[in-house]
Amino acid sequence: MSTHALRLKYEAAVVALGDAASQLLRSGASEEHVARWAVAERNALKEEYRKLTPALVVARIAAKTLERYGNTMGPSADDLRAVGKSWREIIDSATRPGDHGTAFFLR
């Protein structure tokens, strides 16, 4: 599978987290619970898709993430709360694909 197709599949999986998060909220789960769940699920997707991605591309993504967040996986729910994000904002960001520009594509 091309890296472009893999990226599109990853993005669709992240967007699907949004549907699942909405369902959890409608079923009565707290925003905090759903936010923590969404961040954990997003990180699991990152790990899953990084295993399928060429090492050179993973290295670029990890470097960009490290530069932006200080680690290679991105911020935790607690990190985001510490900078003033609401639980709802954390849910929204965990269910929206990030922008890695051209980092995801082989050159």
Biopython code that builds the backbone (N, CA, C, O; Angstrom):
import numpy as np
from Bio.PDB.StructureBuilder import StructureBuilder

atoms = [
    (1, "MET", "N", (0.856, -1.176, 0.000)),
    (1, "MET", "CA", (0.000, 0.000, 0.000)),
    (1, "MET", "C", (0.897, 1.234, 0.000)),
    (1, "MET", "O", (1.891, 1.279, 0.725)),
    (2, "SER", "N", (0.559, 2.216, -0.795)),
    (2, "SER", "CA", (1.355, 3.442, -0.834)),
    (2, "SER", "C", (1.216, 4.210, 0.475)),
    (2, "SER", "O", (0.245, 4.036, 1.212)),
    (3, "THR", "N", (2.196, 5.056, 0.753)),
    (3, "THR", "CA", (2.103, 5.844, 1.988)),
    (3, "THR", "C", (0.911, 6.791, 1.934)),
    (3, "THR", "O", (0.307, 7.089, 2.965)),
    (4, "HIS", "N", (0.570, 7.263, 0.747)),
    (4, "HIS", "CA", (-0.595, 8.146, 0.617)),
    (4, "HIS", "C", (-1.881, 7.392, 0.979)),
    (4, "HIS", "O", (-2.716, 7.904, 1.724)),
    (5, "ALA", "N", (-2.033, 6.177, 0.450)),
    (5, "ALA", "CA", (-3.219, 5.372, 0.765)),
    (5, "ALA", "C", (-3.261, 5.017, 2.248)),
    (5, "ALA", "O", (-4.325, 5.018, 2.868)),
    (6, "LEU", "N", (-2.105, 4.717, 2.802)),
    (6, "LEU", "CA", (-2.025, 4.400, 4.230)),
    (6, "LEU", "C", (-2.438, 5.609, 5.068)),
    (6, "LEU", "O", (-3.164, 5.471, 6.052)),
    (7, "ARG", "N", (-1.972, 6.791, 4.672)),
    (7, "ARG", "CA", (-2.335, 8.016, 5.388)),
    (7, "ARG", "C", (-3.844, 8.250, 5.323)),
    (7, "ARG", "O", (-4.457, 8.613, 6.327)),
    (8, "LEU", "N", (-4.437, 8.048, 4.165)),
    (8, "LEU", "CA", (-5.883, 8.239, 4.029)),
    (8, "LEU", "C", (-6.652, 7.262, 4.915)),
    (8, "LEU", "O", (-7.661, 7.627, 5.519)),
    (9, "LYS", "N", (-6.176, 6.030, 4.991)),
    (9, "LYS", "CA", (-6.813, 5.022, 5.837)),
    (9, "LYS", "C", (-6.696, 5.424, 7.316)),
    (9, "LYS", "O", (-7.654, 5.292, 8.078)),
    (10, "TYR", "N", (-5.519, 5.913, 7.709)),
    (10, "TYR", "CA", (-5.309, 6.387, 9.083)),
    (10, "TYR", "C", (-6.254, 7.552, 9.392)),
    (10, "TYR", "O", (-6.896, 7.576, 10.442)),
    (11, "GLU", "N", (-6.330, 8.501, 8.486)),
    (11, "GLU", "CA", (-7.197, 9.659, 8.710)),
    (11, "GLU", "C", (-8.648, 9.231, 8.880)),
    (11, "GLU", "O", (-9.356, 9.771, 9.730)),
    (12, "ALA", "N", (-9.095, 8.275, 8.089)),
    (12, "ALA", "CA", (-10.471, 7.775, 8.218)),
    (12, "ALA", "C", (-10.682, 7.112, 9.579)),
    (12, "ALA", "O", (-11.737, 7.269, 10.194)),
    (13, "ALA", "N", (-9.679, 6.376, 10.045)),
    (13, "ALA", "CA", (-9.781, 5.725, 11.360)),
    (13, "ALA", "C", (-9.857, 6.764, 12.476)),
    (13, "ALA", "O", (-10.594, 6.584, 13.445)),
    (14, "VAL", "N", (-9.095, 7.852, 12.340)),
    (14, "VAL", "CA", (-9.128, 8.921, 13.350)),
    (14, "VAL", "C", (-10.502, 9.589, 13.352)),
    (14, "VAL", "O", (-11.070, 9.844, 14.413)),
    (15, "VAL", "N", (-11.026, 9.868, 12.176)),
    (15, "VAL", "CA", (-12.354, 10.485, 12.081)),
    (15, "VAL", "C", (-13.410, 9.552, 12.692)),
    (15, "VAL", "O", (-14.346, 10.017, 13.341)),
    (16, "ALA", "N", (-13.261, 8.252, 12.486)),
    (16, "ALA", "CA", (-14.207, 7.287, 13.066)),
    (16, "ALA", "C", (-14.185, 7.337, 14.595)),
    (16, "ALA", "O", (-15.192, 7.055, 15.244)),
    (17, "LEU", "N", (-13.035, 7.696, 15.166)),
    (17, "LEU", "CA", (-12.980, 7.871, 16.623)),
    (17, "LEU", "C", (-13.972, 8.949, 17.066)),
    (17, "LEU", "O", (-14.565, 8.853, 18.141)),
    (18, "GLY", "N", (-14.143, 9.963, 16.239)),
    (18, "GLY", "CA", (-15.081, 11.035, 16.564)),
    (18, "GLY", "C", (-16.499, 10.522, 16.685)),
    (18, "GLY", "O", (-17.232, 10.913, 17.594)),
    (19, "ASP", "N", (-16.893, 9.641, 15.767)),
    (19, "ASP", "CA", (-18.228, 9.043, 15.836)),
    (19, "ASP", "C", (-18.385, 8.213, 17.107)),
    (19, "ASP", "O", (-19.414, 8.278, 17.781)),
    (20, "ALA", "N", (-17.355, 7.434, 17.425)),
    (20, "ALA", "CA", (-17.402, 6.605, 18.634)),
    (20, "ALA", "C", (-17.433, 7.478, 19.885)),
    (20, "ALA", "O", (-18.141, 7.165, 20.842)),
    (21, "ALA", "N", (-16.669, 8.571, 19.881)),
    (21, "ALA", "CA", (-16.662, 9.486, 21.033)),
    (21, "ALA", "C", (-18.041, 10.111, 21.224)),
    (21, "ALA", "O", (-18.525, 10.223, 22.350)),
    (22, "SER", "N", (-18.666, 10.516, 20.132)),
    (22, "SER", "CA", (-20.009, 11.102, 20.215)),
    (22, "SER", "C", (-20.999, 10.100, 20.794)),
    (22, "SER", "O", (-21.851, 10.454, 21.609)),
    (23, "GLN", "N", (-20.881, 8.860, 20.371)),
    (23, "GLN", "CA", (-21.770, 7.816, 20.885)),
    (23, "GLN", "C", (-21.550, 7.603, 22.384)),
    (23, "GLN", "O", (-22.508, 7.440, 23.139)),
    (24, "LEU", "N", (-20.289, 7.604, 22.807)),
    (24, "LEU", "CA", (-19.995, 7.452, 24.239)),
    (24, "LEU", "C", (-20.599, 8.603, 25.038)),
    (24, "LEU", "O", (-21.177, 8.388, 26.103)),
    (25, "LEU", "N", (-20.462, 9.818, 24.524)),
    (25, "LEU", "CA", (-21.033, 10.972, 25.220)),
    (25, "LEU", "C", (-22.557, 10.869, 25.292)),
    (25, "LEU", "O", (-23.153, 11.152, 26.331)),
    (26, "ARG", "N", (-23.181, 10.465, 24.191)),
    (26, "ARG", "CA", (-24.646, 10.315, 24.183)),
    (26, "ARG", "C", (-25.110, 9.237, 25.158)),
    (26, "ARG", "O", (-26.213, 9.307, 25.698)),
    (27, "SER", "N", (-24.253, 8.238, 25.376)),
    (27, "SER", "CA", (-24.642, 7.157, 26.292)),
    (27, "SER", "C", (-24.431, 7.532, 27.757)),
    (27, "SER", "O", (-24.742, 6.747, 28.652)),
    (28, "GLY", "N", (-23.902, 8.733, 28.001)),
    (28, "GLY", "CA", (-23.773, 9.207, 29.369)),
    (28, "GLY", "C", (-22.367, 9.221, 29.931)),
    (28, "GLY", "O", (-22.174, 9.584, 31.092)),
    (29, "ALA", "N", (-21.380, 8.836, 29.139)),
    (29, "ALA", "CA", (-20.001, 8.878, 29.632)),
    (29, "ALA", "C", (-19.577, 10.329, 29.843)),
    (29, "ALA", "O", (-20.015, 11.222, 29.118)),
    (30, "SER", "N", (-18.737, 10.554, 30.823)),
    (30, "SER", "CA", (-18.288, 11.922, 31.103)),
    (30, "SER", "C", (-17.315, 12.391, 30.018)),
    (30, "SER", "O", (-16.656, 11.584, 29.362)),
    (31, "GLU", "N", (-17.241, 13.701, 29.845)),
    (31, "GLU", "CA", (-16.295, 14.252, 28.882)),
    (31, "GLU", "C", (-14.869, 13.864, 29.231)),
    (31, "GLU", "O", (-14.070, 13.579, 28.339)),
    (32, "GLU", "N", (-14.539, 13.850, 30.514)),
    (32, "GLU", "CA", (-13.191, 13.450, 30.908)),
    (32, "GLU", "C", (-12.903, 12.012, 30.478)),
    (32, "GLU", "O", (-11.852, 11.730, 29.902)),
    (33, "HIS", "N", (-13.827, 11.117, 30.757)),
    (33, "HIS", "CA", (-13.633, 9.711, 30.379)),
    (33, "HIS", "C", (-13.449, 9.586, 28.867)),
    (33, "HIS", "O", (-12.549, 8.887, 28.403)),
    (34, "VAL", "N", (-14.293, 10.258, 28.114)),
    (34, "VAL", "CA", (-14.233, 10.153, 26.651)),
    (34, "VAL", "C", (-12.941, 10.785, 26.127)),
    (34, "VAL", "O", (-12.334, 10.264, 25.192)),
    (35, "ALA", "N", (-12.526, 11.885, 26.713)),
    (35, "ALA", "CA", (-11.279, 12.526, 26.281)),
    (35, "ALA", "C", (-10.093, 11.602, 26.513)),
    (35, "ALA", "O", (-9.264, 11.420, 25.622)),
    (36, "ARG", "N", (-10.007, 11.026, 27.684)),
    (36, "ARG", "CA", (-8.903, 10.107, 27.980)),
    (36, "ARG", "C", (-8.958, 8.879, 27.063)),
    (36, "ARG", "O", (-7.925, 8.419, 26.577)),
    (37, "TRP", "N", (-10.147, 8.359, 26.830)),
    (37, "TRP", "CA", (-10.324, 7.229, 25.917)),
    (37, "TRP", "C", (-9.885, 7.607, 24.508)),
    (37, "TRP", "O", (-9.166, 6.847, 23.860)),
    (38, "ALA", "N", (-10.310, 8.771, 24.028)),
    (38, "ALA", "CA", (-9.993, 9.193, 22.660)),
    (38, "ALA", "C", (-8.487, 9.365, 22.457)),
    (38, "ALA", "O", (-7.950, 8.974, 21.420)),
    (39, "VAL", "N", (-7.812, 9.944, 23.435)),
    (39, "VAL", "CA", (-6.356, 10.116, 23.330)),
    (39, "VAL", "C", (-5.669, 8.748, 23.309)),
    (39, "VAL", "O", (-4.743, 8.530, 22.528)),
    (40, "ALA", "N", (-6.115, 7.839, 24.153)),
    (40, "ALA", "CA", (-5.525, 6.490, 24.184)),
    (40, "ALA", "C", (-5.772, 5.747, 22.868)),
    (40, "ALA", "O", (-4.874, 5.086, 22.346)),
    (41, "GLU", "N", (-6.967, 5.858, 22.348)),
    (41, "GLU", "CA", (-7.289, 5.201, 21.082)),
    (41, "GLU", "C", (-6.495, 5.810, 19.925)),
    (41, "GLU", "O", (-6.023, 5.096, 19.040)),
    (42, "ARG", "N", (-6.356, 7.119, 19.945)),
    (42, "ARG", "CA", (-5.574, 7.791, 18.906)),
    (42, "ARG", "C", (-4.124, 7.332, 18.964)),
    (42, "ARG", "O", (-3.512, 7.080, 17.926)),
    (43, "ASN", "N", (-3.573, 7.221, 20.157)),
    (43, "ASN", "CA", (-2.193, 6.748, 20.290)),
    (43, "ASN", "C", (-2.056, 5.306, 19.809)),
    (43, "ASN", "O", (-1.044, 4.943, 19.209)),
    (44, "ALA", "N", (-3.063, 4.491, 20.069)),
    (44, "ALA", "CA", (-3.027, 3.107, 19.578)),
    (44, "ALA", "C", (-3.044, 3.085, 18.050)),
    (44, "ALA", "O", (-2.345, 2.282, 17.432)),
    (45, "LEU", "N", (-3.840, 3.964, 17.442)),
    (45, "LEU", "CA", (-3.849, 4.063, 15.979)),
    (45, "LEU", "C", (-2.485, 4.508, 15.459)),
    (45, "LEU", "O", (-1.993, 3.977, 14.463)),
    (46, "LYS", "N", (-1.882, 5.476, 16.127)),
    (46, "LYS", "CA", (-0.553, 5.930, 15.702)),
    (46, "LYS", "C", (0.423, 4.767, 15.689)),
    (46, "LYS", "O", (1.161, 4.574, 14.722)),
    (47, "GLU", "N", (0.423, 3.991, 16.767)),
    (47, "GLU", "CA", (1.336, 2.854, 16.853)),
    (47, "GLU", "C", (1.054, 1.828, 15.760)),
    (47, "GLU", "O", (1.978, 1.322, 15.122)),
    (48, "GLU", "N", (-0.219, 1.526, 15.548)),
    (48, "GLU", "CA", (-0.616, 0.542, 14.538)),
    (48, "GLU", "C", (-0.156, 0.976, 13.144)),
    (48, "GLU", "O", (0.429, 0.187, 12.401)),
    (49, "TYR", "N", (-0.422, 2.220, 12.802)),
    (49, "TYR", "CA", (-0.088, 2.689, 11.462)),
    (49, "TYR", "C", (1.404, 2.949, 11.286)),
    (49, "TYR", "O", (1.926, 2.832, 10.178)),
    (50, "ARG", "N", (2.078, 3.295, 12.345)),
    (50, "ARG", "CA", (3.531, 3.466, 12.233)),
    (50, "ARG", "C", (4.217, 2.136, 11.936)),
    (50, "ARG", "O", (5.254, 2.112, 11.274)),
    (51, "LYS", "N", (3.651, 1.035, 12.415)),
    (51, "LYS", "CA", (4.208, -0.289, 12.116)),
    (51, "LYS", "C", (4.087, -0.622, 10.634)),
    (51, "LYS", "O", (4.870, -1.413, 10.108)),
    (52, "LEU", "N", (3.118, -0.027, 9.966)),
    (52, "LEU", "CA", (2.870, -0.292, 8.549)),
    (52, "LEU", "C", (3.580, 0.705, 7.631)),
    (52, "LEU", "O", (3.578, 0.547, 6.410)),
    (53, "THR", "N", (4.173, 1.706, 8.214)),
    (53, "THR", "CA", (4.768, 2.814, 7.468)),
    (53, "THR", "C", (6.270, 2.621, 7.320)),
    (53, "THR", "O", (6.923, 2.154, 8.253)),
    (54, "PRO", "N", (6.833, 2.973, 6.158)),
    (54, "PRO", "CA", (8.287, 2.864, 5.979)),
    (54, "PRO", "C", (9.050, 3.630, 7.068)),
    (54, "PRO", "O", (8.637, 4.711, 7.490)),
    (55, "ALA", "N", (10.161, 3.052, 7.509)),
    (55, "ALA", "CA", (10.936, 3.615, 8.618)),
    (55, "ALA", "C", (11.351, 5.061, 8.387)),
    (55, "ALA", "O", (11.343, 5.860, 9.323)),
    (56, "LEU", "N", (11.708, 5.406, 7.170)),
    (56, "LEU", "CA", (12.108, 6.782, 6.875)),
    (56, "LEU", "C", (10.966, 7.767, 7.144)),
    (56, "LEU", "O", (11.179, 8.855, 7.680)),
    (57, "VAL", "N", (9.786, 7.374, 6.770)),
    (57, "VAL", "CA", (8.611, 8.229, 6.986)),
    (57, "VAL", "C", (8.299, 8.329, 8.475)),
    (57, "VAL", "O", (8.016, 9.415, 8.980)),
    (58, "VAL", "N", (8.350, 7.209, 9.173)),
    (58, "VAL", "CA", (8.113, 7.210, 10.626)),
    (58, "VAL", "C", (9.118, 8.127, 11.315)),
    (58, "VAL", "O", (8.756, 8.872, 12.225)),
    (59, "ALA", "N", (10.362, 8.078, 10.891)),
    (59, "ALA", "CA", (11.394, 8.937, 11.486)),
    (59, "ALA", "C", (11.052, 10.404, 11.294)),
    (59, "ALA", "O", (11.227, 11.203, 12.214)),
    (60, "ARG", "N", (10.566, 10.772, 10.115)),
    (60, "ARG", "CA", (10.173, 12.170, 9.867)),
    (60, "ARG", "C", (9.001, 12.583, 10.743)),
    (60, "ARG", "O", (9.000, 13.670, 11.322)),
    (61, "ILE", "N", (8.009, 11.716, 10.837)),
    (61, "ILE", "CA", (6.831, 12.017, 11.657)),
    (61, "ILE", "C", (7.235, 12.150, 13.123)),
    (61, "ILE", "O", (6.821, 13.088, 13.804)),
    (62, "ALA", "N", (8.042, 11.211, 13.604)),
    (62, "ALA", "CA", (8.486, 11.242, 14.997)),
    (62, "ALA", "C", (9.291, 12.504, 15.284)),
    (62, "ALA", "O", (9.144, 13.106, 16.348)),
    (63, "ALA", "N", (10.138, 12.907, 14.345)),
    (63, "ALA", "CA", (10.944, 14.119, 14.539)),
    (63, "ALA", "C", (10.061, 15.358, 14.612)),
    (63, "ALA", "O", (10.274, 16.230, 15.455)),
    (64, "LYS", "N", (9.083, 15.433, 13.739)),
    (64, "LYS", "CA", (8.180, 16.586, 13.756)),
    (64, "LYS", "C", (7.363, 16.622, 15.052)),
    (64, "LYS", "O", (7.165, 17.684, 15.642)),
    (65, "THR", "N", (6.897, 15.455, 15.483)),
    (65, "THR", "CA", (6.120, 15.372, 16.722)),
    (65, "THR", "C", (6.990, 15.721, 17.921)),
    (65, "THR", "O", (6.554, 16.439, 18.820)),
    (66, "LEU", "N", (8.212, 15.216, 17.935)),
    (66, "LEU", "CA", (9.149, 15.523, 19.019)),
    (66, "LEU", "C", (9.415, 17.020, 19.097)),
    (66, "LEU", "O", (9.427, 17.599, 20.183)),
    (67, "GLU", "N", (9.627, 17.639, 17.953)),
    (67, "GLU", "CA", (9.880, 19.083, 17.916)),
    (67, "GLU", "C", (8.682, 19.873, 18.453)),
    (67, "GLU", "O", (8.840, 20.848, 19.187)),
    (68, "ARG", "N", (7.499, 19.432, 18.073)),
    (68, "ARG", "CA", (6.291, 20.172, 18.456)),
    (68, "ARG", "C", (5.858, 19.919, 19.897)),
    (68, "ARG", "O", (5.436, 20.844, 20.592)),
    (69, "TYR", "N", (5.964, 18.652, 20.354)),
    (69, "TYR", "CA", (5.401, 18.289, 21.656)),
    (69, "TYR", "C", (6.410, 17.821, 22.698)),
    (69, "TYR", "O", (6.071, 17.673, 23.873)),
    (70, "GLY", "N", (7.642, 17.591, 22.273)),
    (70, "GLY", "CA", (8.652, 17.141, 23.224)),
    (70, "GLY", "C", (8.694, 15.642, 23.426)),
    (70, "GLY", "O", (9.457, 15.146, 24.256)),
    (71, "ASN", "N", (7.872, 14.905, 22.667)),
    (71, "ASN", "CA", (7.904, 13.444, 22.667)),
    (71, "ASN", "C", (7.428, 12.975, 21.298)),
    (71, "ASN", "O", (6.929, 13.773, 20.505)),
    (72, "THR", "N", (7.578, 11.697, 21.022)),
    (72, "THR", "CA", (7.268, 11.213, 19.677)),
    (72, "THR", "C", (5.818, 10.765, 19.477)),
    (72, "THR", "O", (5.433, 10.421, 18.360)),
    (73, "MET", "N", (5.015, 10.763, 20.532)),
    (73, "MET", "CA", (3.613, 10.357, 20.396)),
    (73, "MET", "C", (2.636, 11.527, 20.438)),
    (73, "MET", "O", (1.490, 11.389, 20.011)),
    (74, "GLY", "N", (3.067, 12.657, 20.939)),
    (74, "GLY", "CA", (2.155, 13.789, 21.065)),
    (74, "GLY", "C", (1.691, 13.950, 22.499)),
    (74, "GLY", "O", (2.062, 13.162, 23.369)),
    (75, "PRO", "N", (0.884, 14.963, 22.745)),
    (75, "PRO", "CA", (0.490, 15.275, 24.120)),
    (75, "PRO", "C", (-0.511, 14.278, 24.694)),
    (75, "PRO", "O", (-1.338, 13.711, 23.979)),
    (76, "SER", "N", (-0.410, 14.087, 25.988)),
    (76, "SER", "CA", (-1.393, 13.261, 26.704)),
    (76, "SER", "C", (-2.595, 14.147, 27.039)),
    (76, "SER", "O", (-2.546, 15.365, 26.868)),
    (77, "ALA", "N", (-3.654, 13.532, 27.511)),
    (77, "ALA", "CA", (-4.822, 14.301, 27.952)),
    (77, "ALA", "C", (-4.422, 15.251, 29.080)),
    (77, "ALA", "O", (-4.886, 16.391, 29.127)),
    (78, "ASP", "N", (-3.565, 14.788, 29.985)),
    (78, "ASP", "CA", (-3.123, 15.641, 31.089)),
    (78, "ASP", "C", (-2.277, 16.811, 30.595)),
    (78, "ASP", "O", (-2.383, 17.919, 31.120)),
    (79, "ASP", "N", (-1.432, 16.568, 29.579)),
    (79, "ASP", "CA", (-0.647, 17.657, 28.989)),
    (79, "ASP", "C", (-1.571, 18.730, 28.416)),
    (79, "ASP", "O", (-1.343, 19.926, 28.601)),
    (80, "LEU", "N", (-2.597, 18.293, 27.731)),
    (80, "LEU", "CA", (-3.527, 19.242, 27.109)),
    (80, "LEU", "C", (-4.338, 20.004, 28.152)),
    (80, "LEU", "O", (-4.598, 21.196, 27.989)),
    (81, "ARG", "N", (-4.735, 19.325, 29.215)),
    (81, "ARG", "CA", (-5.435, 20.019, 30.309)),
    (81, "ARG", "C", (-4.526, 21.059, 30.947)),
    (81, "ARG", "O", (-4.976, 22.145, 31.312)),
    (82, "ALA", "N", (-3.245, 20.725, 31.082)),
    (82, "ALA", "CA", (-2.287, 21.628, 31.727)),
    (82, "ALA", "C", (-2.102, 22.929, 30.944)),
    (82, "ALA", "O", (-1.718, 23.947, 31.519)),
    (83, "VAL", "N", (-2.373, 22.901, 29.641)),
    (83, "VAL", "CA", (-2.260, 24.132, 28.852)),
    (83, "VAL", "C", (-3.623, 24.787, 28.634)),
    (83, "VAL", "O", (-3.768, 25.683, 27.802)),
    (84, "GLY", "N", (-4.629, 24.322, 29.400)),
    (84, "GLY", "CA", (-5.920, 24.997, 29.410)),
    (84, "GLY", "C", (-6.983, 24.450, 28.486)),
    (84, "GLY", "O", (-8.028, 25.079, 28.319)),
    (85, "LYS", "N", (-6.754, 23.304, 27.881)),
    (85, "LYS", "CA", (-7.771, 22.727, 26.992)),
    (85, "LYS", "C", (-8.893, 22.103, 27.818)),
    (85, "LYS", "O", (-8.648, 21.499, 28.863)),
    (86, "SER", "N", (-10.116, 22.255, 27.341)),
    (86, "SER", "CA", (-11.261, 21.612, 27.989)),
    (86, "SER", "C", (-11.300, 20.143, 27.559)),
    (86, "SER", "O", (-10.643, 19.753, 26.594)),
    (87, "TRP", "N", (-12.065, 19.346, 28.276)),
    (87, "TRP", "CA", (-12.201, 17.943, 27.897)),
    (87, "TRP", "C", (-12.781, 17.843, 26.490)),
    (87, "TRP", "O", (-12.360, 16.992, 25.706)),
    (88, "ARG", "N", (-13.732, 18.693, 26.168)),
    (88, "ARG", "CA", (-14.349, 18.687, 24.837)),
    (88, "ARG", "C", (-13.310, 19.033, 23.761)),
    (88, "ARG", "O", (-13.287, 18.409, 22.700)),
    (89, "GLU", "N", (-12.461, 20.013, 24.029)),
    (89, "GLU", "CA", (-11.411, 20.361, 23.070)),
    (89, "GLU", "C", (-10.427, 19.196, 22.872)),
    (89, "GLU", "O", (-9.927, 18.973, 21.769)),
    (90, "ILE", "N", (-10.165, 18.474, 23.938)),
    (90, "ILE", "CA", (-9.274, 17.315, 23.847)),
    (90, "ILE", "C", (-9.921, 16.223, 22.995)),
    (90, "ILE", "O", (-9.251, 15.600, 22.171)),
    (91, "ILE", "N", (-11.197, 15.994, 23.187)),
    (91, "ILE", "CA", (-11.920, 15.020, 22.362)),
    (91, "ILE", "C", (-11.838, 15.436, 20.900)),
    (91, "ILE", "O", (-11.533, 14.623, 20.028)),
    (92, "ASP", "N", (-12.113, 16.709, 20.642)),
    (92, "ASP", "CA", (-12.098, 17.202, 19.263)),
    (92, "ASP", "C", (-10.725, 17.045, 18.620)),
    (92, "ASP", "O", (-10.629, 16.637, 17.462)),
    (93, "SER", "N", (-9.661, 17.363, 19.357)),
    (93, "SER", "CA", (-8.326, 17.273, 18.760)),
    (93, "SER", "C", (-7.881, 15.819, 18.579)),
    (93, "SER", "O", (-7.165, 15.509, 17.627)),
    (94, "ALA", "N", (-8.295, 14.931, 19.478)),
    (94, "ALA", "CA", (-7.913, 13.523, 19.360)),
    (94, "ALA", "C", (-8.630, 12.827, 18.213)),
    (94, "ALA", "O", (-8.190, 11.779, 17.740)),
    (95, "THR", "N", (-9.732, 13.413, 17.769)),
    (95, "THR", "CA", (-10.517, 12.795, 16.697)),
    (95, "THR", "C", (-10.397, 13.557, 15.384)),
    (95, "THR", "O", (-11.213, 13.388, 14.478)),
    (96, "ARG", "N", (-9.373, 14.394, 15.293)),
    (96, "ARG", "CA", (-9.086, 15.153, 14.077)),
    (96, "ARG", "C", (-7.655, 14.828, 13.655)),
    (96, "ARG", "O", (-6.726, 15.028, 14.437)),
    (97, "PRO", "N", (-7.460, 14.328, 12.425)),
    (97, "PRO", "CA", (-6.097, 13.996, 11.987)),
    (97, "PRO", "C", (-5.184, 15.214, 12.032)),
    (97, "PRO", "O", (-5.584, 16.320, 11.669)),
    (98, "GLY", "N", (-3.961, 14.996, 12.480)),
    (98, "GLY", "CA", (-2.969, 16.065, 12.498)),
    (98, "GLY", "C", (-2.398, 16.305, 11.115)),
    (98, "GLY", "O", (-2.593, 15.503, 10.202)),
    (99, "ASP", "N", (-1.710, 17.387, 10.972)),
    (99, "ASP", "CA", (-1.097, 17.735, 9.698)),
    (99, "ASP", "C", (0.405, 17.518, 9.791)),
    (99, "ASP", "O", (1.093, 18.191, 10.558)),
    (100, "HIS", "N", (0.901, 16.582, 9.013)),
    (100, "HIS", "CA", (2.338, 16.346, 8.961)),
    (100, "HIS", "C", (2.904, 16.831, 7.639)),
    (100, "HIS", "O", (4.030, 16.492, 7.275)),
    (101, "GLY", "N", (2.120, 17.624, 6.921)),
    (101, "GLY", "CA", (2.606, 18.168, 5.651)),
    (101, "GLY", "C", (3.094, 17.057, 4.750)),
    (101, "GLY", "O", (2.373, 16.097, 4.478)),
    (102, "THR", "N", (4.306, 17.192, 4.297)),
    (102, "THR", "CA", (4.883, 16.197, 3.391)),
    (102, "THR", "C", (5.686, 15.136, 4.133)),
    (102, "THR", "O", (6.268, 14.258, 3.497)),
    (103, "ALA", "N", (5.733, 15.194, 5.461)),
    (103, "ALA", "CA", (6.524, 14.234, 6.232)),
    (103, "ALA", "C", (6.101, 12.798, 5.990)),
    (103, "ALA", "O", (6.920, 11.885, 6.097)),
    (104, "PHE", "N", (4.832, 12.586, 5.664)),
    (104, "PHE", "CA", (4.311, 11.240, 5.532)),
    (104, "PHE", "C", (4.640, 10.594, 4.196)),
    (104, "PHE", "O", (4.452, 9.389, 4.023)),
    (105, "PHE", "N", (5.122, 11.375, 3.266)),
    (105, "PHE", "CA", (5.336, 10.849, 1.924)),
    (105, "PHE", "C", (6.810, 10.611, 1.638)),
    (105, "PHE", "O", (7.679, 11.375, 2.059)),
    (106, "LEU", "N", (7.065, 9.531, 0.914)),
    (106, "LEU", "CA", (8.438, 9.237, 0.499)),
    (106, "LEU", "C", (8.880, 10.259, -0.541)),
    (106, "LEU", "O", (8.096, 10.694, -1.385)),
    (107, "ARG", "N", (10.133, 10.624, -0.460)),
    (107, "ARG", "CA", (10.660, 11.590, -1.442)),
    (107, "ARG", "C", (11.627, 10.908, -2.348)),
    (107, "ARG", "O", (12.185, 11.541, -3.244)),
]
sb = StructureBuilder()
sb.init_structure("model")
sb.init_model(0)
sb.init_chain("A")
sb.init_seg("    ")
for serial, (resi, resn, name, xyz) in enumerate(atoms, 1):
    if name == "N":
        sb.init_residue(resn, " ", resi, " ")
    sb.init_atom(name, np.array(xyz, "f"), 0.0, 1.0, " ", f" {name:<3s}", serial, name[0])
structure = sb.get_structure()
